[in-house]
């Protein structure tokens, strides 16, 4: 359970790896290279290097949205192991500082001077960035994630969970999963509230792009951030991809009418999702080859059998490629609801319309076809259905 949290810490550093090789190639001859010097705000970057490399250079390069790398300037370390360089920044931008081809540090430059202290002799060496609101924000996010990772309550749950798995105690496993989700949800809600309070910036965009907050659960946060960025940085070339991504998410946001799906059954009859209006419908994207999907199927079968006579059904959309595999999995797992597929894998029109890049993926629709929940699994699905049918009018 905890490993997923820890993985997000690394995700915040992924954005700048693009162009790394390109930077390394031109730095080798950096002193004689031509460089572009844009007009804009002067931003001074200074700091101290623990292990400077003799006669080598520190190179400042801008990372552009098209993955190109533009060298802006370079400097050598002084005798006291310090360096200082002022670069002109016309608008907030992503930069990569290459210390002697030994260590890369990624920064966001805006209007505030930065202090960047490093070891300078190894890719994973010490690096400290201070001086800007953007980096103070990102440092706070990292601290919150570290606190979540090192939460003693989570560690205790992990130990209990492993014991319950060894004992094959399904009731205890479910109980521990629910307790973990409660702790995790409290942490992510706190992080989401913190992010909401921040002004529009490339740093906020990067945190959201790193998927530290589930886009389905916190769609409103993504939407608001995109609107703020568009208003505050209308000419920034960096935000267009993020805004496009958020716009694509809108079609399957909670509260929206689910996009139509009209695909053939295994027998070749085309059935539309809208034909199931009047029932609560779980739209379930899955495939025979998807291990997590197959492991989740017993939970869906249990929910289907419990609520099918109360106005609930499942609309299975397979991303398989081979009809025989698809049909075999339906039979093996005892999936007795409606199934459709065009057997086009992730190129399926349905997968495109729902912006799906991973499965299992599911949406719960109300009787009018509006999305009321997403990616409910295990006990969460049954709990939601119990809530729905205890309050739904007959």
Protein Blocks (a to p, Z undefined) as FASTA:
>chain_A
ZZmmmmmmmmmmmmmmgoklmmmmmmmmmmmpccdddeddddddddddfbacehiacddd
dddfkopacdfbdcdddfkopacdddddfbacdddddehhlaccddddfkbccddddekl
afklccddehifklmmmmmmmmmmmmmmmomklmmmmmmmmmmmmnopaklmmmmmmmmm
mmmmmmmmmmmmmmmmpccdfklmmmmmnopacfklmmmmmmmmmmmmmmmmmmbcklmm
mmmmmmmmmmmgghiacdddddddfkopacdfklmgoiacddddddfklmklmmmmmmmm
mmmmmmmmnopacddddfbfblklmmmmmmmnopabdcddehlajmbfklmmnopabdcd
dddddfkopafbehiahjlmmmmmmmmmmmpcZZ
